[in-house]
Amino acid sequence: MGPMFRYERPQKGRYRQFHQAGVEILGYPEGQADFELISMICSIINALNIKNAKLKINHLGDKDSKKEFSKALVKYLIPYKDKMDEKDLERLGKNPLRILDTKDLGMQEILKDAPSLNNFISDSANLLLSSIQKTFSDLCIIEIDNTLVRGLDYYTGLVFEASSSDLGAQDAFIGGGRYDNLANTLGGKDMPAIGLAIGLERLISISSVSKLDEKKVVFISSTSNIAPLAFKIANQLRNTNSKISLDMDLTDSSIKAKLRRANKTDASHAFIFGDEEMSNKRVIVKSLRDDDEQVSMSIEECIAFYKKI
């Protein structure tokens, strides 16, 4: 978290100096980390009781799909060049995808019949979007928006933006996405990454924050598949008792290794969701204190237990 400064002209909701809190998950390819960040956003919206909130998601595809979509978009827009403002004309030549982020109402109307990005990305990318929406739609309003491109050009894969109409025209308070190629572009090694930034001034203006107690638990899931249900359960637990800090282990190590790490923390319990638990829709709750007891619970029993920790 730290202060930042804008180059462009300040306006309501866009101060010259502002503060951001960031969350970055480095080294994990598309999959588990994406679900974890979406789960975190839903938790923020619910824990801070943010009204009129909406989470928009999109997938920008890989380098080749973005290139093919850009070609199709340019071909569609060329006949409308005389109706574009100076900024969108510049985008047409340098980065056509940025036109999808236009604020010009006339251009927005033209774009209604433009090619759609979801027709150019892979089936797995579309499946990721629908899976995220299906998994978390009962926790917060999630909309798949194929025009969402975010402002920075280094984004690849999943992008997202949380907004609230209570903020007015500048309504986004969380934004981010996946940037798998950034480290390599800057001269480093290939390293997948995903992150988000929270606009603190905007968040504070639409929420009230309560201090959390020091209680802590660890949620451990198997790595044989993404298991979206695991992230939904973790989200439900977080929303059930805001006085507990729930950490989710996203490493690709075994459950046994994850338990060893959990035992070295100050967590009181580990919630284990492996392949067998996923099949039976149950969770193993293991005490990390003196008794070392563990019990298999239904999801409902697990939530009831979490309330009383």
N, C-alpha and C positions, 0 to 999 in steps of 0.2 A: 504494500500500500504506500502511496506517496503522491505528492502534488504534481500536476501536469499543467501545461500551458498550451493554449490554442493560438495558431497563427492567424486564423481568419477572424472576421469581425464578430465580437461577442453579441449575443442576443439572449432572449429569455430561455432559460434552460441550458444555455451554452456559454458558460462563464469563461473569462480569459484564463483564470486559474481555477482548476478543479482537482478533485482527488479520485483516484481509482484504486480498487482492491482487485487483485488478479489471482486466478487459479490456473495453474499449468500442470498438465500430466504429460510427462516426457518419456519417450521410449516405448509407448504402447500403440500398436497399430489399430486401425479402425475396428471397433467392436465394444469391448467392455468399458473402456474409458469414456466412450461417447455416451453410453447409458448412464454412467456414474455422474457426468456433468449435467445431463438433463435432469437426473434425479435431484441433484443439488439445487438446480434452479427452481424446480417444483417445491422443494423444501423451503427455500427462501421466500417464495411467494406465499406459501401457507403459514410458515412460522411468523412472518411479519405482517400477516393479514393484509396483503396488498390487494386493493379493490380494483376491479375492472382491468385485470391483468390478462395478457395473452402472450403465448410463446409461439413464435413463428420459426419453422425449420425448413431447410432446403439442403440439397446436395449438389455440389458444383462439378462432380465427376472428376475423372483424371485429366491429364494434360491433353490427350487426344480428343476426348469427348468435348472438352471446353473449346478446343480449336475448331472442331466441326460445327458446334453450336454457334460460335462467333461468326463463322462464314455464313451460316444460314440467316443469322440475325442481320448482318450487314446487307445481304442480298435483299432481305425484306424491307429494310429501312431506307435504302438508297433513293427510291422514288419519293420519299418524304423529306429529303434534305432541305428543301426550301421552307419547311415548317419547323425546323429544329432551331433552338437557340444556340448561341455561341458555345456554351459549355458542352451541350450534347453533340454538336458537330465535331468538337475536339475529341470527345470520347469515341465517336464513330471511327476516327482514324487511328487512335492509340489503343483503346481498350473498350470494344463495343459492349462487353458485359456490364460496364458501369452505367450504361444508358438505362438498364432495368431499374436503377436506383434513382431515376430522375424525379424531380419534384414538380416539373412542369405538367400542369393538368392536361394540356393538349397532347403532349407526348405520351402521357399515361393512357389516354384514350386510344392513340394509335397502337400502342403496345398490346392492347387487349387481343388483337388478332395475330400477334407475332408468333414465331415458332416457340414452343415450350421446351425448357431445358430438360424436363423429365423424359422427353422422347429421345434424348441423346445420351443420357447416363445409363449405366448398366442395370440389369435386373436386380443385382445385389444391393446397389445403391438405393433404388426405389423400395426394395424390401426393408432396408434399414429405416427409412423414413416412416413407412407404414407401421413397422414394429414399434418404433419409439412412440408414435401417435397412439397406437392401440394400448401399449403398456401403461402410459401415463395420462391418458385423456380423462380419467376419472379423478385425477389429482389436480390438474390445472388445464386450462383451455389451450390446446395445441393445434396449430394450423400449419399444414404443408403449403408453403408459399414459394412457387417456382420462380418468382421474380426477386426473391431475396438473394442478394449477392454480397452484402457487407461492403464496407468502404475500402478496405485494403486488398491489394491485388495478390497477396501471397496465400490467401485461403485456398484450400483444396478439400474436397469431400464435404462433410457435414458443416453447415453454418447455421447459426441460430440468433434470435433476437427476442428478448422479453420486453414488453412495453405495457404501459398503463395509460388509458385515456385521461386519467386524472392529472397527467403531467402536461397536457396541452399538445402543441405542435411537436415539440421535442420530447416524444413520449417513450423512448427507449431507455431502460435503466440497466440492462445487462446485454452484452453482445459478445460474440466470439465464434469459434469454429476450429476446424482442423487445418494445420499448416505443416504437412509432412515434408515439404521440400525446402523449408526455410533454412534449416541448419546447413544443409548442403550448399544452398545458394550463397550463404554467407561465408563459405569456405570450410565449414565443419564436415563431420561425417553424416551419412544418411541417418536420420533419426525421426521417426513419426512423432507427432505432437498434437495436442489439442488444448485449448485454453479458453478462458473467458475473462472479461473485465466488467466490474460493477461500478457504475457511476454513483459514488457515495452521496453527493449532494442531492441527486434525484431520488435515490433510494430513501434517504432520511426524510425527504419531504412527503413521502407517501406511506411511511411505515413508522412503527414504534418498536424499539429494540429493548429486549429484556436480557439481563446478564444470565449466562448459563452457569450452573453448578459445575463442580469438577468431576462428576461421575462420568465414566468412560466405558464403552464396550467395543468389541471388534466383531465385524461381520465378515465371515470367510466363505467364499464360494469356490466351486470347482472350476477348472479351466478347460474342461473338455468341450464346452460350447459357451456362447455368450450368455444364455439363460436370462433373458430379460426379466423373468419373474423374480430373480434374485434381487435385482435393482428396485423392483416395485416393492418387495417386502421390506428392503432396507429403508425405502422412502416412507412406507407406512409406519415403521418403527420410529423414525425420526419425528414424524408428525404426531405420534402418540404421546411422546414424552420429550418436550423441548429442553428439559433439564439434564438430559444425557447427551454426551458427545459420542456419536457412532462413527467409527473409522472403518472403511471398507478396504480390504487387502486386495489389490488388483494385480499382484505379481503372478507370474506363471509357474510358481513353485507348487509343490504338493501341499495338500491340506495339513499333513504332518509338519512340514516346514513352517507353514503359516501359523500353526498352533504354537510352535516353539517361539516364534517372534512375538506372538500375542502374550505369551507367558512372561516375556521380559518387559512388558509395558505395565502401566498401572490400571489396566482394564479389569473390571470385575467379572465379566462374562465374555464368552465367545459364542456367536450365533453361526452355526455351520450349515451350509446349504450345498450339499454335494449332489452327485448324479442320482443316487437313490432317493434323496430327499426331494429332488425336483420331480421325480416320477410319482412320488406319493404325496406331494405338496405338503411336506412337513419340514420342520427345522429342528436341528439338534441344538439345545442350549446347554453350554458347558461352563461350569463355574471355574474361574481361574484363581480362586482363593484356596484356602486350606483343604476344603472337603473334596475338591476336584470332581464334583458330581456332574453328570450329564444326563439330560432327559430329552427324548424325542417328543416334539409337540406339533399339533396342527398349527397352521398359520394363525388362526383365531386365538388359540391358547398362547401362542408365542407373543402376540400383541398384548393380550391381557397380562401376561407375566412382565412384559417390558414396562407397563404402566406402573408397576409396583417396585421396580428396582430401586 
